[in-house]
Every structure is written in structure tokens, then in C-alpha cells.
């Protein structure tokens, strides 16, 4: 097993879900990302920590990635308090700290307020705003964000992420604001854009806390061994010359490798305590859990009486389609809603793609069995229903059923039915995903936009359409591979559980399905 092996986890704390990544074994280091990002952004540094014999733990800060927001207008102190609750919930003792930009501000408050549990801290890009800078940034840096019917918010999100690699602040495209970074390749821009889109309007809260952060109030209270660094091209590098840092040693690096190596050496010289093993999954007060099983993300309830019920989404989707129905089902019965390989949250960690119905079904069944779900009842949408049918035929499930109307697609070329969603330089794939998600609610199949294929009026709420667009982007080009597998399966589909398209209407027939 690789020392840098990544695992992902959920934990439920004070009514909020916290998602985090964990790498390696050894003294614990909490690694805090910047804005508008998630823990995915600091994964390379976490892997480097793991290789050097540390256990790197990187949470999505509240409101980012898959973590629930704090609500209101939280300060850096509120985020540090939430981080303390997270450390308590994981049973952490003394820890090392590493923070980048927004994460550096949170780390500074944490190290000041909870000094007894910090062995050392490394700040990468710790800010020290002037009052004029603070006022300007709070006024213009954080426009409100909401999905709109035509998908133009997707174009804005991509352009916003691009601009911040060229100008600081991003909204001032002047020679004075021009930076000297290389614009990252589309795949890197895509991940940052996805982080922004997942946060939605909530992206503004962590940013605002960082702009309101006052280094002069917190840094003097940090007593542990401290490293303050910045990359030479970091727009926050000039801050290190400001008076608040006059009594602290600071360093600037021309290359990221030198910066990372110095931060690693600093944290290694002042190790924290090894953490206990992570919990298998998080669980809220109603018994609803979230977790991963060998790279497959899932939501549901593991405990309960009766035969487990499994719900499988369709090609290009995720388990979020079942969100309206889960609260309406029997809470006493075991229930699992996984994201299929290469889809939804599973896409970030699962290398496999749906090559055939049989291989995908067997892969899912093996994970379900490892979680104690032997011969469950399985109902699915589209591809999910076909997987259920295969599992019944092979004796791996006790009952199979199809949810929702059967699509009429099946013969058109795949590049028509599932156009490429590979990240491209202008971000056009983001808009394409949103437009496809909207047309899916008006025509069946979505790309045959004529009267013969018109559907009854469906929910066209942009926020709801955005959820489907994010699913399509999560699957990316695996959407087409999943459709290809679906088309190759010539077995008759399992019986219909409900032919209605509204997921909330599936609850009544599902309550007795496969009991």
C-alpha cells in the first residue's frame, strides 16, 4: 500500500456534514485550502506530507466542497472554532497546521486560540490587508452567484476563475493588476471552477472572512514554531514586508518545490500526535450516513431490520436524484444510495469506468456485500435499472425494478446523445452541460427538439437544472461510456416500480418494493 494513499470521509458535527481527505500515517497535520477551492486543491501537498511519514488530514472548510456552510456571516474565528470541533470529533491531539491564503487565516486564529493543541504552523500566503484594500475587496470581489435559465452563470464562473490567474484583484484588468502566472491548463481551471460551482453563492462567506481577517490581532498571539512563506509571484507576497511581520522570519520562494520542501521540513521538525483511525462513515441524528467504500461514495442507512434497499442512478447522474425520496422511505430498513463508478462523488477517486453492464454490476455488488448488503432489493433509473436486472439474473439481488420512464434514445451516435464534456480552454463544456440538462426536461431524447419528441412541461428551476448539470460534469466523458454499456445490454429491463418522472412520487411504491 502506498504511503500517500488517499481515503475520503464524512463526519457529522453539530448538525453539519464535514467532508475530508486523509493521506498516510504518522503525526497529524491539518491542511487547509484557499478560496474558492476544496480539499482537492491541497491534495498534492498532502501526498508529499504522507510520503515523508505524516498523516495529512484536509477538510473541506464549511461551505466549500462537500461540507455544510456555517450560516450567517462567519469570521475566521468562527471557522477556527469549527476546525476545533472537527479535531475533537476525530479525536486528534496536538497537530501540525498548514494553511494557504484563506486557510492560512483560519490556521492563524486556530494556532492563537488553541495553542496547546498545535505543534507547529506553516503559513503559505498569510494576508495583512490595509483598510483601503479591505474595503475595496469587500465591495467588488464577491458578487452574488445564482444559476440562471440560460446558463450564463457557467460562462461567468469559468471567466472568473481564468481572470484570477492573470489579474489581482480579478475584477481589475489593468496593467498594474497584471500578474506573471502561466494560465493553468483546462483540467486545472475546471477543478477550480467546479469547486466554485459546488459552493454556489456560499463561496462568498469564506472569502469575506479572509478579507475581514486582521493579522495584527491574531499573529502576535501565535506562540508555536511558525513558518511564514509565500511564492515570489503570489499577489500576497508584498504583504510579508508590512509591519505586522516585522518581528517574524519570512521567506519568499521562486518555485513551489522549494516552498513545499521548506514547509515539510518545518512541520517534520515539530511533529504532532498520531491520530486514531478514521470512522467508517458519518451519521446524522436521523441515522442517515455518508461514506465511501473502496472509492464508491454512498448515502443511506446501514443499520435496520429487513432486506436492504439499494437505489441506483442512471448514466451521467449521481445519487442526488434520490434526495427527495430518501426522507420519505422507511427509516427502519437499511438503505444505500451509491454513486456509480466514475460518476458523482465517486468520479474523484474511482479509476474504473462502466465498460459493460456485467462488470459494473459485479463491481457495485462486491462493494455492497462488503458493507453487509447481501442479495438486496435494487431499483434503478435507466442504467441503474439495467444493473439491477443483471444482479437479479446472476443471483446477487433478490428483486429488481425500473424507476421513471424508459428513454427512447438508443440508436443515435454517442457523440450526439452524449457530447464530449472534456474541459476545454474557453469553458464551453460547462455551458454545454447546463443546456443539455435543461433540454432533457423538454424533449425525449433531449437532442431531438421537435414536436414529436416534446415532453410535458417539467421543472425548469435553474437551481434544480444546475444539480443535473453538475452530475453530467462529474461524469464527464464517462457519461458516453455508460450510455454505450447501456446500449450493449440486450436483456429485457426489469419490471417498472414507477413510470413517473418525479423522484418524490417514487416513495409510495418503493416502501414495499422487495421487502
N, C-alpha and C positions, 0 to 999 in steps of 0.2 A: 504494500500500500504506500502511495506517495505521501511524503511528509506534508505536502501542500494540498492534500485532498480537501475539497470544499464540501461542506454539508450546509443545508439550509433548514431553518427552523422558524416556528411561530411560538409565541408565548402570550398569554392574556394577562394584562396587568391593569387593575383598577378600571375595568370596563373598556380597555383599549387593546387592540392587537398590535404586537410588535413583531416585525419580521427581521431576522438577522442571518448573517452568514458566519460560518465558523471554519477556521483553517488550522490544521496541525494540532500539536500537543506541546505543552510546556507552560512557562509563565504566561499569564494572561495579559494581552494588550487590547484595549478598546480602541477601535479605529473609526473615526468619524468623518464622513464625507462632506463635500461642499454643496452649493446650491447652483442650479436646480437639479440635483442628482439624487442617486440612491447608493446603497452599499456596493452596487455593481462597479461604481467608479473607483473605489479603493481596493478592489479585488487584487490587482497586481501587487500593491504594497503588502497586502495581507499574505499573499503567496510567498513573497520574499521573507516576511517575518516567520512563516511556518517553516520554510527551508532552513532558517537559522535557529530553529528549535523553540519557537514561541507558539502559543495558541492565540491567533488573531480572531477577535470577535467584532464584527462590523454590523451594527444595527442600521436599518433604515430609520432615520430620525423621524419623529412624529409628523405625519402629513406628507412624507416622501415615500417613494417605493410602495411597499405593501403595508406600511404602518399607519395606524389611525391617527388623525390630527389631534392636537390638544384642545382645539377650540378657542375662540376669542382671539386676542392679540397677544400671544405668548412672548415673553422675553427670553434672552439667553439663559437667565436664571431658571425660568420655567423648564426649558429644555434640559438644563443640567439636573434639575430635580427629577425629571422623568428618567434621565440616564441613571441616576442613583437608584430609582425604583427598579429599573431594568437589571442593574448589577445585583441588587438584593434578590430579585426573583431568580436569577441564575446561580445564586449562592457564591458570588465572587468575593474574594478577599481583597488584598492590595493588587492593583493593576497598573500597568503602563498605559499611557494615553498618547494617541496621535490624532491630530485634527488638521484638516485642510480648510482654509477660508472660514465658511460658516461653522464647520466642525471645529476649527481652532478656537473660535469664540466660545463655543459650548465647552470645550475642553478646559479653557482658561477659568471659566466660572466653576466648573466641577472641581478642578485642582485647588481652587481657592476655598470653596465651601466644604469640600470633603477631603481635606489634606491627609487625614490618617489612612485613607484607602488608596492613595496614589503613590507609586514608587518613583515615577519619572514621567515627564511630559515632553513631547516634541510638537512644536507649533510650526506648521508649514503655511506661511501667509497669514500671520495674525495682523488684523487691521488696527488702525489708530486714526479714525476719521476726525477731520476738523468739523466744526459745527456747520460751516458752509457746505462742505461735501455731504454731510449727513442730510441736510435739508434738501439739497438738490437730488440726491439719490432717492429719498423717500417720496419726492414729488413726481419723479418721472420714470424710475427704474422698474416699477412694479404695476403695470396696467392690469386691470381686471381681465380674467380669461373665462370664456364660456363658449361651448360649441354652438355654432350657428348653422342654419339649414343648408347653406351652400358649401360648407366645408372650408371656408376661407380661414377659419381658425387654424387649420392644419398648415396652410401656407405661412401664416404668421409665426407659428411655433418653430417651423424649420428656419425661417429667416432670422428669427430672434436668436436661435442657437448659433447660426452661422455668424451673425454680427458680433457676438461676444468673443469670437476668436480673432476678430480683426480690430474692433474698437472697444475702448473702455472709457467711460460707460458706453454700453452698446448702442444707446439712442443718440449719441453724438458722433456722427460720421464726418469728423473734421480731421485735418492733418495733425492737430495737437493730440487727438484721442487715438490716433492710429497706433497699433501695436505691431510687433515684428514676428508674431507667431506664424507657423505654417497652418493653413486651414486644414483641419483633420480630414481623413478620407470619409466617404459617405457612411460607412459602417459605424464609425465612432460618433459622428454627428447624429446618426439615427438613434443610438442608445441614449444620448443626452436628450434628444427630442422626445423619446418615449418616456423618460423619467419626468420631463416637464408635463407631458400629456397625462400621465398617470396621476400626478399631483393635482392637475387641474388648477382651479383658482387658488387652491391651498398652497401653491408654490410660493405665494407672496409672504406667508407667515414666517417661515424660517429665514428668508431673505431679510424681511423687515427687522427681525430680532438681531441679525448680524449688523445691519446698518445702525441700529439703536445701541449696539454694544459699546460700552465705554471702557477701553483698555485701562485707562488711568485709575478706574475704580476697582479693577479686579486683579491685574497683573502684579501689583505690589503685594498682594496677599498670597501669591503662589510661592510656596516655600520648598517644594520638592526640586530635585535636579531638573533643570529646564534647558531645552534647546529651542532656539528661535531662528528659523531659516526661511529663505524664500528663493525661488528661482530668479535668475537675473532678469528674465523677461516678464515676470509676474507683475501685473499692474499694482499689486500691493507692496512690491519691493521697496519703493521710496518711503513707505511708512516706517521702515526699520530705522530711518535716520531721524525720526521725530523724538521729541524729548522724553516721552514715556519709556522709551527703550534705552535711555542714556546709561542706566546702571546695569544693563543686561548685555551679555555677549550675544551678538547676532552674526549670522553668516549668510552670504549670497553664493549661489552656485550657478555656473553656466550650463550645467547639464543635469538632467533629472537623476541620472545614475549616481552622481556624486552626492546629491542631496539625499537620496534614499539610503545610500550606504552610511552616511553620517547619522541619519535618524535611526537606522538599525543598530549601529554601534552604541549610540546613546541609550537606547532602550535596553539593549543587552547588558550594559554595564550596571543597570539598576533594575533588575528583574522583579516582577510582581509574583504573586502566588499562582500555582497551577489551579485551573478551575475544575469543578466537578463535572461529570458527564452531562451532556445536554438532555433535557427532557425529550421524550419521543414525539410529543406533539403538544400544542397549546389547546386549552379548553376553556370556554366561557362559562358563565353561570347557568346557562341552559343546557350544558353538556355538548354544545357544538364545538367541534375541534377542527384544527387546521394542521397540516403537516406535510411531510414528504416521505415517500417510500421508494428508495433506490432511484431517485430522480423524478418520480412522479408526484406532482402536487395533488393534494386532495383536501376536501372539506367534508365534514359529516360527523357521525357519532359511532364510536367503536363499541361502546357498551350497549347492552339492552337484551331483550328477550325476542325470540322469533328468528325467522330466516332473514339474513341481511338483504337489504335492497340497494342495488347499485344503479346509478343514473349516468349514462354516457352521452356526451355531446356529439355533434356532427363534425364533418370536415371543416377546417378553418375556424372552429369555435373554441369554447372553453366551458368549464363547469359553471361559469357565471350565468349561463342561460337558465339554470335551475334555481337561481337565487329567490325568485318569487314563490316557488313551490315548497322549498325546504321547510320554512316555518309552519306550513300547513299540514305536514305529514306527522305520523305517529312518532312521538318523542321517545317511546319505549323500544322502538325497533332499531337495530343497527342500520345505519345509512352511510353510504360512501359516494361521493361525487368527485371522481378524479379528472384531472386534465390529461387527455390522451398524449402519448409520446410526441414530442415536437410541437405541442400546442399549449396555449395559455402560459401558466407559470412553469409548466414542465419544459417549455422550449428553452429556458435559460440553462438548464443543466442536463437535459436528456439528448444524447447524440443520435439516438435511433430515430428513424422516420417510418411512417406507415407504408411499408413496401407491399404487403398483402394483408388481406383480412385475417388470414390464419396466423401469420407471425405476430401481428399487432394484438390480436385477441389472446394468443398464448402469453405474450409478454405482460399484458394487463392482468390476466388471470393469475400468473405467478406472483405478482405483487399483491393482489387481493388475498391470495391464500396465505402469504407471509403475514398479512395483517389479521388473520383469523377468519376470513370470509371464504369459507369452503362451500362450493355449489350454491352461490347466492341467486336471487332473482334479479334479472338485469333488464332494464328498459332503456332505450336509447333513441336519439334523434338521428335520422339519416344513417351516416356511417356507424354511429353508436348502436343503432338498432341492428345493423348487419353483424356487428361484432357480437352482440347479444345472441343472435341466431346461431352463429358459429359455435359459441360457447355451450349452447344447449345441445347442439348436434354432437359435440365432442364430449358431452357429459360433464363439462366444467361449470355449468349453471343449471339451476333447477327449472327456470322459467325465463322466457324471453319475450319482449314486446317492443313495438314500434310506437314512438310518440310523434305527434304532429303529422301534417300532410306529407305525402310522398312527393318529392320533387320530380318534375318532368324532364330535368336535364339528364343526359346520358349518352348522346351521340355527337354533340358539337365538340370541336377541337378543344383540348385542355387550355390552350393559351387564350381562348375566347371565354370559356367557362370560368377559368381561374387565372386572370392575367398576372404577370410577374409582379411581386411586391418586394423585390430586391431593392435595398436602399440605393438611390441614385443621387447625383450631385445636387440637383435642384429641389429635392424633397418631394417630387411629384408622386412618389409611391404613397405618401401619407394622404394626400388628397384623393388619390385613386381608391384607397381603402374605404374612405368615408363615403364616396359617391357610390361604390358598389354596395355598401351596407344600406344606403338609402334606397337604391333601386331594387334591392332584394325585397323590400316591403311594398313594392308597387307592381312588379311583374314576376312571373314564374315561367322559365328561369329569368333571372334579373336582366340578362343581356338581350332578351327578345322583347323589345319595348314596342309592342303593337297591341291592338285591341284584343287579339286572340289570346294573348298571354297576360292580360291585365288581371290583377288580384283585387279583392275587396280592399277598401281603404284600411290601412294598418296604422300602427303607432309611428308617427313621424317626428316624435320629440327628438331634437338634436342630441340631447344628452344620452338618450337610450340608443340612438344610432351610433353615437360615439363608442359605446361599450362594444358593440359588434365590430366596429372598425378596429378597435384595439385588439380584439381577438384575431381578426384577419392579419394584423401586423405582427402579432405574437407568433402566428403560424408561418407567416411569410410564404416562401415558395414551397413549404411543406403542405400548404393548402392544396396545391395542384397534385402533389404526390398522394395525398389522402384521397382526393377525388379519383385518381387513377386506380388506386386499390379498390375503392368502392365500385367502380365500373367493372373491374375484372371479376368481381364476385357474382356468379350467375345463380347462386342459390336463392330460392324464394324468400322474401323478407318475412320476419316473424309477424304474428297477428298484431293488429293495432290495439294499443291500450287507449289512446285518444287521438283522433284525427284533427283535433282543434290545434290552431297555431299558438294560442295564448298559453304560455307555461303555467300561469296561475290556475288555468282550467284543468290541468293535469292532476291536481291534488286528489280529487274525489276518486277517479278510477285507480290511482296509484296506492290509495290507502289499503286496498285489498289485494293488490297485484302480488302474486307469488307467495302469499302468506302460507 
